[in-house]
């Protein structure tokens, strides 16, 4: 018994050394093979032997399907990059200090491995960490690389392996010299140089022609001064409607522009430039004095007319511009003052005389007409619907209007103009927005944005859960605010929103249904309209059927 107890530790020590030697021999065998060909071409048996636990080395295995019958385009594109990673790593780590082996298992050679792993797609990149040794990890399961963005480059795979294998050598990827690209580049350069040398006698006079360069310079200047880059940056429309069934070619104001407007301005500048160049260069060279005089008059008249048209276009952009030239003279502003006080009328006339002396006489005639008789205007009972300020006297609402009017004027963001217009609206045109409507629009967007509502936010008892979100509105009901805050979100005011996002960046502006009021259900009632009838009573005995029926409460 004593002999057996003394022999047993020796046997265990000898067995452990044999197992360690077997693991070391397995890594050395595969490492010698990888020196000749990397990555290693594996099959079911070699894959099982290389990845079996315990292991004191790391293994990066690419499971792929390269045969054309499988139709794996991603496998075909990624295989050269994978081979480059393996060759670069082995050449950079000739001593094998990283203890990393590279292998490739094709579906044709390892069908059983694909079945055992339950793989339905390819390629799949697995990294097996060592289970024993100085770099051992607790879990023997491999780490999988995600091929979600297409075939990655060799540098991306090398970076991923470096993150997974810390405290080891990380050889860089060294791509071989692309001799075909170099040869193609040299051939193209030599060909272009030869062509230029052969055609220099024909090309140089064109390149050195001052008129050609002057034309190119003028066209470029006219193109960019007319607002061409503004159109590309803002993606402006070509034309828009004028709101009366017509088409508007010029957008009013300096913050907006149309595509056709750029072409019109460029054409005007081009004609003016051509007139100036002709008068300065061509006309002085004319030999005949009469022809020269006629040319001067003709081109001067064209210059005058086109410049008059340019001033009229500029007045569309800037309504307060006071100057104009015939024949495109702007119409005088018709002003009527309803007053019984001659002092007020006299002061108004003096103000108009000082501000616009050119158009004073027509305005005097107009004033005499207005004072002498009454005028029945065509739009007598038509209500003006274009608001420029809210009707409410609420101080906070007026402060918000002042704030967003400033932001709309000083920033180019359309968001502030939309908020300003909705602040002008009446309460009927600012219907409330429920939490369920906010949730449905958040789900459509798929990203976290600040929800902006120029109106009231109300609760919806049918909504079971409200997600975490930031909501900015004019007003919140108590229950709606409590649900937003309880979900971890924020309920902020529109002035707080202006501090956070003065241009409306990363926001989602919503509004409620404008036709949801009870009154809209009765509008347009008539035959075949399916509108809700407006009745005084509603029940079993009313508005159900024709005739005197007992079921409808008729009694004799």
Secondary structure as UniProt FT lines:
FT   HELIX           2..36
FT   STRAND          40..42
FT   HELIX           44..51
FT   STRAND          58..64
FT   HELIX           68..70
FT   HELIX           73..92
FT   TURN            94..95
FT   TURN            97..98
FT   STRAND          100..106
FT   TURN            107..109
FT   HELIX           111..117
FT   STRAND          124..128
FT   TURN            134..135
FT   STRAND          143..145
FT   HELIX           154..164
FT   TURN            166..167
FT   HELIX           179..198
FT   HELIX           200..207
FT   HELIX           210..225
FT   TURN            226..227
FT   HELIX           228..234
FT   STRAND          240..241
FT   STRAND          247..248
FT   HELIX           259..277
FT   HELIX           278..282
FT   HELIX           283..285
FT   HELIX           289..317
FT   TURN            319..320
FT   TURN            326..327
FT   HELIX           342..355
FT   TURN            358..359
FT   HELIX           360..372
FT   TURN            378..379
FT   HELIX           395..410
FT   HELIX           414..424
FT   TURN            428..429
FT   STRAND          433..434
FT   HELIX           435..445
FT   STRAND          450..458
FT   TURN            461..462
FT   STRAND          470..476
FT   HELIX           478..486
FT   TURN            487..488
FT   STRAND          490..492
FT   HELIX           494..500
FT   TURN            502..503
FT   TURN            505..506
FT   STRAND          507..510
FT   TURN            514..515
FT   HELIX           518..521
FT   TURN            522..524
FT   TURN            527..528
FT   TURN            540..541
FT   HELIX           550..552
//
